[in-house]
């Protein structure tokens, strides 16, 4: 089901898929800066979440809906994300479910920056861009450290955007031979997401 959701930056789109059986969670996933919701790693995460019994919403930011590839500034991305998540939570049957947010690359950064505001129970980061290629001095680690709920990071060992460190509430699954696109290791990525979501919704 495709939904159009109004945001401060214009309409966003949500591709909403429901699992077989009673939903156990709502997972909201954002895309990378110039990409879309059908990126290989997003599709692998999407399938894994449905297997766990989660409703999955893949979100297309307003600038992509408008046909632009260059992303909006971070405050606009975050504001649009907040509006989308709030609209989804108002839908019947979704508001009471545990909420897990995430995304790939730029979308992972948005999910981290907004996790507290939306009340996420956990965050999934696919190819988190720790720093621009060749610029480790411009670390985005503070965005990861904003999150005080469990975080799963899936990262290729050849990712030029760096390797985020593990922490008390942050686990990193490394995909051998994968770069920032995470076009290989779909099964391993899926297993990691499956186990992470299961750990957050156990008992629900």
N, C-alpha and C positions, 0 to 999 in steps of 0.2 A: 504494500500500500504506500503510495507516494503522497505526502502531505506538503502543502505550502504554508509556511509559518512566517508571519510578519515579525521583523526585527527593526531596531533603530537604523540599520544600514540597508533596509530593503528586504524583499522576501528571501528566505532560506528554504531549502527543501530537505525533507526527511523521508528516507526510504525505510518504512517500518515493517518488520517481519516478526511473526509470532511463532513460538515453538509448538510442537505437538504436546498436548496436555496442559496442565495448569502452570502458568508462568511463575518463575521463582525469583526473577530479577529483571531490571531494565538496564540494558547496556547501551550507552550512547557513544558513537565513534565518529571522530572528525578526520578529514583528509589532510594530505600534505599541501604545501604552499601552492604548487602549480598543478596538482593532481586532482583526482576525483575519488568517489567512493568505491570504485571497482579495482583499486590497486590490489595486487596479489596478496599482500600481507593483511589488508583490511578484509578481503574475502575469506582468507583462512581464519582470521579471528571471528568473523561473522558466523561462519559455519560451526566453530567450536562453541560459541556462546549459545547458539540455537540447540546444540546437542545437550548442553547443561540444563536447558529449560528456560533460557532468558529471552525476553523480548529484545530485539536488536533494532536500534535506530541509527542508520548511517546518515550523517548530516553533510549537506552541501552548503558551504558558506555563501552569503549573498553575493560576494564578488564573483564567485564561480557561476552562480545562477545567472548573473548578468553577462557572462561570457568573457570575463577578464581572467588572466592568468597571474597577474601581479597581485599579491595579497594585500588586503587592507592593513592599516596600522594595528598593532596589538590591542589597544583599547577598543577599537571597533570590532575586531574578531571576538574579543571576550564578551562584549555587550551583546553581540548577536548570539553567541553560544548560550549565554544566560537566558536570553529570551526564548530560544528554542527549547532548552531543557525545562523551563518553567511551563511552556505550552504543552510539552509532552506529559509532564507530571499532572497537568489538569485533565488529561484524558481519562475516561473511565477505566478503572482497573490498573492504571499505571502509577498513580500517586502513592500507593501504599507499598509498592515493591522496593526492595533494596536497590539503590542506584549505583551503578559503576560507570565511570566515564573514561574516555581515552581517545586515542587517535594516532596517526602516524606523523612523524616529523613535526611540522608546524602545529598540526592538530593535537599532538601530545603536549606541546607547550601550553596551548590553550587549556587543555584539560587540567594540567597541573596548576596553572594560575587561578583557575576557577573552582577547584575541587572543594575548597572550604565553603564558598558561597552557595554552591548547589547542594551541599550535604552529601557528597559522594562517599560511598563505603570503601571504594578502592579506585585505583587509576591504572589503566593499561597504556603503556607507552611503546609504540612500535617505531624503531629507528629514531630515538630521541636525539635531536641535533645538539650535542653538548657544546659545540663551538663551531664557528664557520671553518671550513677546511683550511688548514695551515695557520689558524689563529687560536691556539689554545689559551691565549691571554684573554680572549673574549668569552669566557665560560658562562654558560647558562645554568650551571649547577644550582644557583640560588632558586631557580624556578622549581627544580625538583625538591629542594629542601623546604619549600613552602608547604608541601603536602604532608599532613600528619596522619594519613591513613595508609594502608598497604599499597605499594606500587610494584607493578611488574613491568620490567623493561625487557624487550626483545631486540637485540642489536647484532648486526653482522660484524664479524671480526675484521672486515676490510672496509668498514664505514669510515670515510674521511672526516666525518663530523665528530669523531671521537667515541670513546667508550665510557659511559657513565659508571661511577663506582657504586658498589653495593653499600647498603646501610642497614640500620636496625629494622626499618620498615620497608626496605627497598631491595628487591631481588633482580638480578640481571641474568637473562638466558642468552648465551652467545651462540649465534649461528655460524658455523665454520664455512668460510668461502663466500659469505654473503656481503654485499656492500650496502649502501644506504637504501637501495630499492627493495631489499629483502625479497628478491624474486626466487630465491632458493630456500630450502628448509621449511616449506609450508607445513609439513607434518609435525616437525619439531615445534614450530611456532604454535600450531593448533593445540598440541598437547599441553604446552605451557599455559596458554590462555584458558583451556578447559580446566586444568588443575587449579589455576588462580581463582577463577570465577566460582568453581565448586567450593573452594575453601571459604569464600565470602558468603555464600548462600546456604551453607550446610545447616540443615534444620528448618529452613524456610519452605 
